[in-house]
């Protein structure tokens, strides 16, 4: 009895499976830099929604729930010859909801933060005008860890970061490149999915705060431009609220701004 030869359709299917497997293996072996690459004139608009929920309410009172919806424009003002950059973060609008009652925050467009980073991405200078209390909250919703080397998919890197002049104040951070997510309906392009977890004791207005933060970020594979962030921070102590849990989502909005004219 003659052995049956595989049909051309079966061969094609096997070749397709082999090609997909090869692509998958290649993606697993590739390394990706998570260092943000800035282009002078680059403009990004983001919507940030922050939920702050009081953890311990006074007897007989409902927990305070604060929700802030912020729209910001982030512009790369300058890329210096030595690789440093000057960034502008402008608060365009802000609406605050306190236990369900909404009212706009006064002075939209007047809150501006200028940050200068060195060639390694470390902040060396920061100036804020207008709503100065908003800037630290916005900063907490953005991934700001300096990754010393590229990572492969599935790889985890652990860091201990100094915080402030006192060496006792540190953050223990783990960063994992989870996957290369493919373009989908809610994802405008392929993106690196990065999970970061941080634990540490930081100073606060009401004393030391033992923080635990988890953040999942989606960023472009080339240049690590931010697309979306989801995160949670516990251990924060807010004035007039006390210990609270903060959750947030950041989404990049479509922009009609002209493309950058200079690349460095």
C-alpha positions as CSV (number, residue, x, y, z in Angstrom):
1,X,0.0,0.0,0.0
2,X,1.5,3.3,-1.1
3,X,2.0,6.0,1.5
4,X,-0.1,9.1,0.8
5,X,1.9,12.2,0.0
6,X,0.8,15.3,1.9
7,X,-1.3,17.6,-0.1
8,X,0.0,21.1,-1.0
9,X,-2.6,22.6,1.5
10,X,-1.1,20.6,4.3
11,X,2.5,21.5,3.4
12,X,1.4,25.2,3.2
13,X,-0.2,25.0,6.7
14,X,3.0,23.4,8.1
15,X,5.2,26.1,6.6
16,X,2.9,28.7,8.0
17,X,3.1,27.2,11.5
18,X,6.8,27.0,11.2
19,X,7.1,30.7,10.2
20,X,4.9,31.8,13.1
21,X,6.9,29.8,15.5
22,X,10.1,31.3,14.1
23,X,8.7,34.8,14.5
24,X,7.6,34.0,18.0
25,X,11.1,32.7,18.9
26,X,12.7,35.8,17.3
27,X,10.4,38.1,19.4
28,X,11.4,36.2,22.5
29,X,15.1,36.6,21.8
30,X,15.0,40.3,20.8
31,X,16.0,42.9,23.3
32,X,14.1,46.2,23.7
33,X,15.4,49.5,25.2
34,X,12.9,51.1,27.5
35,X,14.8,54.4,27.5
36,X,12.6,57.3,26.3
37,X,14.0,58.9,23.1
38,X,12.8,62.5,22.7
39,X,12.4,64.4,19.5
40,X,12.5,68.2,19.6
41,X,9.0,69.6,18.9
42,X,7.3,66.4,19.9
43,X,3.8,67.0,21.4
44,X,1.7,64.4,23.3
45,X,-1.7,65.0,24.9
46,X,-2.8,62.7,27.7
47,X,-6.0,62.2,29.8
48,X,-5.2,61.1,33.3
49,X,-8.0,59.9,35.7
50,X,-6.9,59.6,39.4
51,X,-9.1,58.0,42.0
52,X,-8.2,58.6,45.7
53,X,-10.2,56.6,48.3
54,X,-9.9,57.2,52.0
55,X,-8.9,54.0,53.8
56,X,-10.1,54.9,57.3
57,X,-13.2,57.1,57.6
58,X,-14.3,58.7,60.9
59,X,-17.0,56.7,62.8
60,X,-20.4,57.3,61.2
61,X,-19.0,58.9,58.0
62,X,-18.6,57.5,54.5
63,X,-15.1,57.3,53.1
64,X,-14.0,60.3,51.1
65,X,-13.6,59.5,47.4
66,X,-11.8,62.1,45.3
67,X,-11.7,61.7,41.5
68,X,-9.5,64.0,39.3
69,X,-9.8,64.1,35.5
70,X,-6.8,65.9,34.0
71,X,-5.9,66.7,30.4
72,X,-2.3,67.7,29.8
73,X,-0.1,68.6,26.9
74,X,3.5,67.4,27.1
75,X,6.0,69.1,24.7
76,X,9.7,68.4,24.1
77,X,10.9,72.0,24.1
78,X,14.6,71.3,23.5
79,X,17.0,68.5,22.8
80,X,20.5,69.7,23.8
81,X,23.7,68.8,22.0
82,X,24.8,66.8,25.0
83,X,21.6,64.7,24.9
84,X,19.8,66.5,27.7
85,X,16.2,67.6,27.1
86,X,13.8,70.3,28.3
87,X,10.2,69.1,28.7
88,X,7.0,71.2,29.2
89,X,4.0,69.7,30.9
90,X,0.9,72.0,30.7
91,X,-2.3,71.3,32.5
92,X,-5.1,72.1,30.0
93,X,-8.1,71.2,32.0
94,X,-9.0,69.7,35.4
95,X,-12.2,68.5,36.9
96,X,-12.4,67.4,40.5
97,X,-15.2,65.2,42.0
98,X,-15.5,65.0,45.8
99,X,-17.9,62.2,46.8
100,X,-19.8,62.6,43.5
101,X,-19.9,66.4,43.4
102,X,-18.0,67.8,40.4
103,X,-16.5,71.2,39.9
104,X,-13.7,72.5,37.6
105,X,-10.4,73.3,39.2
106,X,-9.7,77.1,38.7
107,X,-6.9,78.2,36.4
108,X,-6.8,75.5,33.6
109,X,-3.9,76.2,31.3
110,X,-2.0,78.1,34.0
111,X,-0.3,75.1,35.5
112,X,3.0,74.5,33.7
113,X,6.0,72.4,34.7
114,X,9.3,72.7,33.0
115,X,11.7,69.7,33.6
116,X,15.3,69.4,32.5
117,X,16.7,65.9,32.1
118,X,20.3,65.0,31.6
119,X,21.5,62.7,28.8
120,X,20.7,59.6,31.0
121,X,17.1,60.8,31.7
122,X,17.8,62.0,35.3
123,X,15.9,65.2,36.3
124,X,18.4,68.0,37.1
125,X,15.9,70.9,37.4
126,X,12.2,71.4,37.7
127,X,10.0,74.6,37.9
128,X,6.2,74.6,38.3
129,X,3.9,77.6,38.1
130,X,0.1,77.7,38.7
131,X,-1.4,74.6,40.3
132,X,1.8,73.4,42.0
133,X,-0.1,70.6,43.9
134,X,-1.2,68.8,40.7
135,X,2.4,68.3,39.3
136,X,3.5,65.7,41.9
137,X,0.3,63.6,41.3
138,X,0.8,63.7,37.6
139,X,4.5,62.6,38.0
140,X,3.4,59.6,40.1
141,X,1.3,58.3,37.2
142,X,4.2,58.2,34.8
143,X,6.9,55.5,34.6
144,X,10.1,57.3,35.6
145,X,12.5,54.4,36.3
146,X,15.9,54.6,34.5
147,X,16.5,51.2,32.9
148,X,20.2,50.6,32.6
149,X,20.0,48.1,29.7
150,X,17.6,46.6,27.1
151,X,15.3,43.8,28.3
152,X,14.0,40.6,26.6
153,X,10.4,39.6,26.7
154,X,9.8,37.8,30.0
155,X,12.9,39.3,31.6
156,X,12.8,41.0,35.0
157,X,15.2,43.6,36.3
158,X,15.5,44.5,40.0
159,X,16.8,47.9,41.1
160,X,17.3,49.8,44.4
161,X,16.8,53.5,43.8
162,X,17.9,56.2,46.2
163,X,15.3,58.8,47.0
164,X,16.5,62.1,48.3
165,X,19.7,62.9,50.2
166,X,19.1,60.3,52.9
167,X,20.3,56.9,51.8
168,X,17.8,55.2,54.1
169,X,15.0,56.5,51.8
170,X,15.1,54.0,49.0
171,X,12.7,52.3,46.6
172,X,13.0,48.6,45.8
173,X,11.8,48.2,42.2
174,X,11.2,45.3,39.9
175,X,10.6,45.9,36.2
176,X,9.4,43.1,33.9
177,X,9.0,43.3,30.1
178,X,5.8,41.2,29.9
179,X,5.2,41.1,26.1
180,X,5.2,42.8,22.8
181,X,1.5,43.4,22.5
182,X,0.1,43.6,18.9
183,X,-2.0,46.4,17.5
184,X,-5.7,46.1,18.4
185,X,-8.9,48.1,18.5
186,X,-7.9,49.8,21.7
187,X,-4.2,49.9,20.9
188,X,-3.1,52.2,18.0
189,X,0.1,50.3,17.4
190,X,2.3,47.4,18.6
191,X,3.5,48.2,22.1
192,X,5.8,46.9,24.8
193,X,3.8,45.9,27.9
194,X,5.9,46.7,31.0
195,X,5.0,45.9,34.6
196,X,6.8,47.7,37.5
197,X,6.4,47.2,41.2
198,X,8.0,49.5,43.8
199,X,8.2,49.4,47.6
200,X,9.8,52.0,49.9
201,X,9.5,54.6,52.6
202,X,9.2,58.2,51.4
203,X,8.7,61.5,53.4
204,X,5.3,63.2,53.3
205,X,3.6,66.1,54.9
206,X,2.1,63.9,57.5
207,X,5.3,61.9,58.1
208,X,6.9,58.9,56.5
209,X,4.8,57.0,54.0
210,X,5.4,53.3,53.4
211,X,4.4,53.0,49.7
212,X,3.6,50.1,47.5
213,X,3.1,50.9,43.8
214,X,2.2,48.7,40.8
215,X,2.1,50.0,37.3
216,X,1.5,48.5,33.9
217,X,2.6,50.6,31.0
218,X,2.2,50.3,27.2
219,X,4.9,52.1,25.2
220,X,6.0,52.2,21.6
221,X,8.8,49.7,20.8
222,X,10.9,52.4,19.1
223,X,11.7,55.3,21.5
224,X,9.5,54.1,24.4
225,X,6.8,56.8,23.8
226,X,4.0,56.3,26.3
227,X,0.6,55.1,25.1
228,X,-1.2,54.0,28.3
229,X,-0.6,53.4,32.0
230,X,-2.7,51.7,34.7
231,X,-1.5,51.7,38.2
232,X,-2.2,51.5,42.0
233,X,-0.5,53.2,44.9
234,X,-1.1,52.3,48.6
235,X,0.4,53.8,51.7
236,X,-0.1,57.5,50.7
237,X,-1.2,60.0,53.3
238,X,-3.2,62.9,52.0
239,X,-3.9,66.1,53.9
240,X,-7.5,66.1,55.3
241,X,-8.0,62.6,54.0
242,X,-5.4,60.5,55.8
243,X,-4.2,57.1,54.5
244,X,-5.6,56.5,51.1
245,X,-5.4,54.2,48.1
246,X,-4.8,55.8,44.7
247,X,-5.6,54.2,41.3
248,X,-5.1,55.8,38.0
249,X,-5.3,55.4,34.2
250,X,-3.3,57.5,31.7
251,X,-4.2,57.4,28.0
252,X,-2.5,59.2,25.1
253,X,-5.0,61.2,23.1
254,X,-5.0,61.7,19.3
255,X,-3.0,64.8,18.4
256,X,-3.3,67.2,15.5
257,X,0.0,68.7,16.2
258,X,2.5,68.9,13.4
259,X,5.3,66.3,13.4
260,X,8.6,67.1,14.9
261,X,10.9,69.1,12.7
262,X,14.2,68.0,14.2
263,X,15.4,64.6,15.5
264,X,18.3,64.0,17.9
